[in-house]
């Protein structure tokens, strides 16, 4: 498991990523009631960033 950055609104964060030129590589998906939601995106520099939301 890698490093995940917490977000209060996955939809809003992923929308902002796309507006800024990034690309969603793993769309929002439910993991469990304990973990919540995760997603990953690639920013314009090519780095992949993982997000989590409870």
Buried (B, 14 or more C-beta within 10 A) or exposed (E): EEEBEEBEEBEEBBEEBEEEEBEBEEEBEEEEEEEEBBBBBBEEEEEEBBBBBE
